[in-house]
């Protein structure tokens, strides 16, 4: 009983710390506490002429449009020294200021790389590549502290922070590989300590992919507990066309929330609103019905978001904190490609954004809200 009560107190603390100033405004007050979008692509999109419109066609600021539609949080990834300068500390500070001015909450997603980090690659930043382990741990700590402290000093403190991105196999390979848990734990705890040194109220998230794989989550978080890894919230990626059924996702969420006594948050999800292409690069998802019963249409995308959101809402004990839609603003703007080292690259994701090929906000945002 004591453990359950403590978990509920922690969940309340997470919600209080991460509650945007205007969280009660918008078209629906009964939505999940966190109704968010990853908008890491936005700064680069705007620099290359990206345009965003409300559902009625009026041109405006993408963040303001999303917020007016009911979203109350943003997620921003940060790379260490990206070649093109985007998703850097500088860009994160600028976008954070815009989001906080709207009263939105902020989740900072540290990749600890100069480019993408995910289950298939966790490459060290070039500047850290030759560091011995103790110096590597210090570099992770100092980088985390530097970015979060800069955010705090400009008045845009992070409400939540991910120490690493999709950590199935660890981070900063090979030193923090999953086969070396003592090192992995030390690195994760260094990030936790840095975040808490900036602000005790910032909640630390540990994030895995494959959100319907209960065996993975039990193995990973059981092992993390064995090595004394500290964190506040469990983060998951769940893409229904890759990661299994909605029922398996629900079962995993319910289990890990209960087993570890932590709130859970879906930090990545998405679904296509069309199978068509808008930038000349073949899309990652091309099926006209990627998940049975949910066609690749605006209506299908919205229905999938309602289903996913209801899964998170249904986690017992109110431990389901919310949902972030991944790369909501990554539209088919020439120059805003996936590869920071290749200006000609496309993104393969524009058919899964929250803005259509006509630049208008899609009805999908309503999927975040209770009806």
C-alpha positions as CSV (number, residue, x, y, z in Angstrom):
1,X,0.0,0.0,0.0
2,X,2.8,2.3,0.9
3,X,4.4,1.7,-2.5
4,X,1.2,2.5,-4.3
5,X,0.7,5.7,-2.3
6,X,4.3,6.8,-3.1
7,X,3.8,6.1,-6.8
8,X,0.7,8.3,-6.8
9,X,2.5,11.1,-5.1
10,X,5.3,10.8,-7.7
11,X,2.8,10.9,-10.5
12,X,1.2,14.0,-9.0
13,X,4.6,15.6,-8.7
14,X,5.4,14.9,-12.3
15,X,2.1,16.5,-13.5
16,X,2.6,19.5,-11.2
17,X,6.2,20.1,-12.3
18,X,5.4,19.7,-16.0
19,X,2.1,21.5,-16.1
20,X,2.2,24.3,-18.6
21,X,0.8,27.7,-17.4
22,X,-2.1,27.4,-19.8
23,X,-2.7,23.7,-19.6
24,X,-6.4,24.2,-18.8
25,X,-7.1,26.3,-21.9
26,X,-7.9,25.0,-25.4
27,X,-10.8,23.1,-26.9
28,X,-10.9,20.3,-24.4
29,X,-10.1,20.2,-20.7
30,X,-10.5,16.5,-20.2
31,X,-7.5,15.4,-22.3
32,X,-4.4,13.6,-21.0
33,X,-2.2,15.8,-18.8
34,X,0.4,15.8,-21.5
35,X,-0.7,16.2,-25.1
36,X,2.5,16.9,-27.0
37,X,4.4,16.9,-30.2
38,X,8.0,16.5,-31.1
39,X,8.8,19.6,-33.2
40,X,12.5,19.2,-33.6
41,X,12.3,19.7,-37.3
42,X,10.6,23.0,-37.1
43,X,13.5,25.5,-37.0
44,X,15.1,24.0,-40.1
45,X,11.8,23.8,-41.9
46,X,11.1,27.4,-41.3
47,X,14.6,28.4,-42.4
48,X,13.9,26.7,-45.8
49,X,10.6,28.3,-46.2
50,X,8.2,25.9,-44.5
51,X,4.6,27.2,-44.2
52,X,2.0,26.2,-41.6
53,X,-1.7,26.9,-41.7
54,X,-4.6,26.3,-39.3
55,X,-7.3,23.9,-40.4
56,X,-9.2,26.9,-42.0
57,X,-6.2,27.8,-44.1
58,X,-4.9,30.8,-42.2
59,X,-1.1,31.0,-42.2
60,X,0.5,31.2,-38.8
61,X,3.2,30.0,-36.3
62,X,3.2,26.2,-36.1
63,X,3.5,26.1,-32.4
64,X,0.7,28.5,-31.9
65,X,-1.5,26.5,-34.3
66,X,-0.8,23.3,-32.4
67,X,-1.4,24.9,-29.0
68,X,-4.7,26.5,-30.1
69,X,-5.8,23.0,-31.2
70,X,-5.2,21.6,-27.8
71,X,-1.6,20.5,-27.5
72,X,0.3,21.7,-24.4
73,X,3.8,20.2,-24.6
74,X,6.7,20.1,-27.0
75,X,9.6,17.6,-27.2
76,X,12.9,18.8,-28.6
77,X,15.9,16.6,-29.4
78,X,19.4,17.9,-28.9
79,X,22.6,16.7,-30.7
80,X,26.1,17.6,-29.5
81,X,27.7,19.1,-32.6
82,X,25.4,18.5,-35.6
83,X,27.0,19.4,-39.0
84,X,24.2,21.7,-40.1
85,X,23.8,23.4,-36.7
86,X,20.2,22.3,-36.2
87,X,19.0,20.4,-33.2
88,X,21.9,22.0,-31.3
89,X,21.8,23.7,-28.0
90,X,21.3,27.1,-29.8
91,X,18.3,25.9,-31.7
92,X,16.8,24.2,-28.6
93,X,17.0,27.4,-26.6
94,X,15.2,29.3,-29.4
95,X,12.4,26.9,-29.8
96,X,12.0,26.5,-26.0
97,X,11.5,30.2,-25.7
98,X,8.8,30.2,-28.3
99,X,7.0,27.2,-26.7
100,X,7.2,28.5,-23.2
101,X,5.8,31.9,-24.3
102,X,2.7,30.0,-25.3
103,X,2.5,28.3,-21.9
104,X,3.6,24.9,-23.2
105,X,5.6,22.3,-21.3
106,X,9.1,21.2,-22.4
107,X,10.6,17.7,-22.7
108,X,14.3,17.8,-23.8
109,X,15.5,14.6,-25.6
110,X,19.3,14.1,-25.3
111,X,20.7,11.9,-28.1
112,X,24.4,12.2,-27.0
113,X,25.4,12.0,-30.6
114,X,26.1,14.4,-33.5
115,X,23.2,12.7,-35.4
116,X,20.4,10.2,-34.8
117,X,20.6,7.8,-31.9
118,X,18.2,4.9,-31.7
119,X,18.2,1.1,-31.1
120,X,20.4,0.5,-34.2
121,X,23.0,3.1,-33.6
122,X,24.3,5.0,-30.5
123,X,27.3,6.7,-32.0
124,X,29.5,8.9,-29.8
125,X,29.9,12.6,-30.8
126,X,33.1,13.2,-32.6
127,X,34.5,15.3,-29.8
128,X,34.0,12.5,-27.3
129,X,35.2,9.6,-29.5
130,X,38.6,9.2,-27.9
131,X,37.8,9.9,-24.3
132,X,38.5,7.3,-21.6
133,X,35.4,6.2,-19.7
134,X,35.7,8.6,-16.8
135,X,36.1,11.5,-19.1
136,X,33.2,10.3,-21.2
137,X,31.0,10.2,-18.2
138,X,32.0,13.7,-17.3
139,X,31.4,14.9,-20.8
140,X,27.8,13.5,-20.7
141,X,27.2,15.1,-17.3
142,X,28.6,18.5,-18.4
143,X,26.8,18.6,-21.7
144,X,23.5,17.7,-20.0
145,X,24.1,20.3,-17.3
146,X,25.1,23.0,-19.8
147,X,22.0,22.7,-22.0
148,X,19.6,22.4,-19.1
149,X,21.2,25.2,-17.1
150,X,21.1,27.5,-20.2
151,X,17.4,26.7,-20.6
152,X,16.8,27.5,-16.9
153,X,18.8,30.8,-17.1
154,X,16.7,32.1,-20.0
155,X,13.5,31.3,-18.1
156,X,12.5,28.2,-20.0
157,X,13.4,25.4,-17.6
158,X,12.9,21.9,-18.9
159,X,9.9,20.1,-17.3
160,X,11.1,16.7,-18.3
161,X,14.4,15.4,-19.8
162,X,15.3,12.2,-21.5
163,X,18.8,10.8,-20.7
164,X,19.3,9.2,-24.0
165,X,17.0,8.2,-26.9
166,X,15.6,4.7,-27.4
167,X,18.0,3.0,-25.1
168,X,17.3,-0.6,-25.9
169,X,20.9,-1.3,-26.5
170,X,22.4,1.4,-24.3
171,X,24.2,4.6,-25.4
172,X,27.6,5.9,-26.3
173,X,28.7,2.6,-27.9
174,X,30.8,0.7,-27.1
175,X,31.4,2.0,-23.6
176,X,27.7,2.1,-22.6
177,X,26.6,-0.9,-24.6
178,X,23.9,-3.1,-23.0
179,X,26.5,-5.8,-22.5
180,X,28.3,-3.5,-20.1
181,X,25.6,-2.5,-17.6
182,X,28.0,-1.1,-14.9
183,X,29.1,1.5,-17.5
184,X,25.6,2.0,-18.8
185,X,24.3,2.6,-15.3
186,X,27.1,5.0,-14.5
187,X,26.4,7.1,-17.7
188,X,22.7,7.2,-17.0
189,X,23.2,8.2,-13.4
190,X,25.6,11.0,-14.5
191,X,22.8,12.4,-16.7
192,X,20.3,12.1,-13.9
193,X,22.7,13.9,-11.5
194,X,23.2,16.7,-14.0
195,X,19.5,17.2,-14.5
196,X,18.7,17.3,-10.8
197,X,21.7,19.7,-10.2
198,X,19.9,22.2,-12.5
199,X,16.4,21.6,-11.1
200,X,15.1,19.0,-8.7
201,X,11.7,19.4,-10.1
202,X,12.7,18.4,-13.7
203,X,11.6,14.8,-14.1
204,X,14.1,12.3,-15.7
205,X,12.7,9.9,-18.3
206,X,14.4,6.7,-19.5
207,X,13.1,5.8,-23.0
208,X,13.0,2.6,-24.9
209,X,11.6,1.7,-28.3
210,X,9.3,-1.3,-29.1
211,X,6.6,-0.2,-26.8
212,X,4.6,-3.5,-27.0
213,X,7.6,-5.8,-26.1
214,X,7.0,-6.6,-22.5
215,X,10.0,-9.0,-22.4
216,X,12.3,-6.2,-23.4
217,X,10.9,-3.7,-20.9
218,X,11.1,-6.2,-18.0
219,X,14.6,-7.2,-18.8
220,X,15.8,-3.7,-19.3
221,X,14.2,-2.1,-16.2
222,X,14.8,-5.1,-14.0
223,X,18.5,-4.9,-14.9
224,X,18.5,-1.1,-14.4
225,X,17.2,-1.6,-10.9
226,X,19.9,-4.2,-10.2
227,X,22.5,-1.6,-11.0
228,X,20.9,1.3,-9.2
229,X,19.8,3.4,-12.2
230,X,17.8,6.4,-11.0
231,X,14.9,7.9,-13.0
232,X,11.4,9.3,-12.5
233,X,9.3,8.3,-15.6
234,X,9.3,5.4,-18.1
235,X,9.2,6.6,-21.7
236,X,8.2,4.5,-24.7
237,X,8.1,4.6,-28.5
238,X,5.1,2.9,-30.1
239,X,4.5,2.8,-33.8
240,X,1.6,0.5,-34.5
241,X,2.9,-0.6,-37.9
242,X,6.2,-1.8,-36.4
243,X,5.8,-2.6,-32.7
244,X,2.8,-4.9,-32.3
245,X,-0.8,-4.7,-31.5
246,X,-2.6,-2.0,-29.5
247,X,-3.6,-4.8,-27.1
248,X,0.1,-5.7,-26.5
249,X,1.0,-2.1,-26.1
250,X,-1.7,-1.7,-23.5
251,X,-0.6,-4.8,-21.6
252,X,3.0,-3.6,-21.5
253,X,2.1,-0.2,-20.3
254,X,-0.1,-1.5,-17.6
255,X,2.6,-4.0,-16.5
256,X,5.6,-1.7,-16.3
257,X,3.6,1.1,-14.6
258,X,2.6,-1.4,-11.9
259,X,5.9,-3.4,-11.7
260,X,8.1,-0.3,-11.3
261,X,5.7,2.1,-9.7
262,X,6.5,4.8,-12.2
263,X,4.4,7.0,-14.4
264,X,4.6,6.2,-18.2
265,X,4.6,8.5,-21.1
266,X,4.5,7.7,-24.8
267,X,7.2,10.0,-26.2
268,X,7.0,8.8,-29.8
269,X,4.2,7.7,-32.0
270,X,2.9,8.6,-35.5
271,X,0.7,7.4,-38.3
272,X,0.3,8.3,-42.0
273,X,-2.5,10.4,-43.3
274,X,-1.7,9.3,-46.9
275,X,0.5,6.8,-48.8
276,X,1.5,9.5,-51.2
277,X,4.9,11.3,-51.4
278,X,5.5,15.0,-51.3
279,X,9.3,15.5,-51.6
280,X,10.7,12.9,-54.1
281,X,12.1,10.6,-51.4
282,X,10.2,7.3,-50.9
283,X,8.3,7.4,-47.6
284,X,9.3,5.1,-44.8
285,X,5.7,3.9,-44.6
286,X,4.0,3.4,-48.0
287,X,1.1,1.1,-47.2
288,X,-2.4,2.3,-47.7
289,X,-3.4,0.5,-44.5
290,X,-0.3,0.1,-42.2
291,X,-2.3,-1.3,-39.3
292,X,-5.5,-3.3,-39.9
293,X,-8.6,-1.2,-39.8
294,X,-6.8,2.1,-39.9
295,X,-6.3,3.4,-43.5
296,X,-3.6,5.9,-44.4
297,X,-6.1,8.8,-44.6
298,X,-6.6,11.8,-42.4
299,X,-9.5,10.0,-40.8
300,X,-7.4,6.8,-40.3
301,X,-4.6,8.9,-38.8
302,X,-7.0,10.6,-36.4
303,X,-8.6,7.2,-35.4
304,X,-5.2,5.7,-34.6
305,X,-4.3,8.7,-32.4
306,X,-7.6,8.3,-30.6
307,X,-6.8,4.6,-30.0
308,X,-3.3,5.2,-28.9
309,X,-4.3,8.0,-26.6
310,X,-7.0,5.9,-25.0
311,X,-4.4,3.1,-24.3
312,X,-2.3,5.6,-22.3
313,X,-5.4,7.1,-20.6
314,X,-6.4,3.6,-19.5
315,X,-3.2,2.8,-17.5
316,X,-4.4,2.0,-14.0
317,X,-3.8,4.5,-11.2
318,X,-3.6,7.5,-13.5
319,X,0.0,6.6,-14.3
320,X,-0.5,7.3,-18.0
321,X,0.9,10.8,-18.3
322,X,0.4,11.5,-22.0
323,X,1.4,11.3,-25.6
324,X,3.9,13.0,-27.9
325,X,3.3,12.8,-31.7
326,X,6.7,12.4,-33.4
327,X,7.9,15.1,-35.8
328,X,4.6,16.8,-36.2
329,X,6.1,19.6,-38.3
330,X,8.4,17.6,-40.6
331,X,6.7,18.5,-43.9
332,X,8.1,18.1,-47.4
333,X,10.2,21.3,-47.5
334,X,13.2,21.0,-49.8
335,X,16.4,21.2,-47.7
336,X,14.8,19.9,-44.5
337,X,16.1,16.3,-44.9
338,X,16.9,13.6,-42.5
339,X,20.7,13.8,-42.9
340,X,22.3,16.8,-41.3
341,X,25.4,16.2,-43.5
342,X,23.4,16.1,-46.8
343,X,21.4,19.2,-47.7
344,X,19.8,17.3,-50.6
345,X,18.3,14.6,-48.5
346,X,14.5,14.2,-48.1
347,X,12.8,13.1,-45.0
348,X,10.6,10.1,-45.8
349,X,8.2,11.2,-43.1
350,X,6.1,14.0,-44.5
351,X,3.1,11.7,-45.0
352,X,3.0,11.3,-41.2
353,X,3.2,14.9,-40.1
354,X,0.3,16.7,-38.5
355,X,0.1,19.2,-41.4
356,X,-1.1,18.1,-44.8
357,X,0.5,18.6,-48.2
358,X,-1.6,21.8,-48.4
359,X,0.2,23.0,-45.2
360,X,-3.0,22.8,-43.2
361,X,-3.4,21.3,-39.7
362,X,-4.9,17.9,-40.0
363,X,-7.9,16.7,-37.8
364,X,-5.6,14.2,-36.1
365,X,-4.9,16.6,-33.2
366,X,-8.5,15.9,-32.0
367,X,-7.3,12.4,-31.3
368,X,-5.4,13.6,-28.3
369,X,-8.6,15.0,-26.7
370,X,-11.4,13.2,-24.9
371,X,-14.7,13.2,-26.8
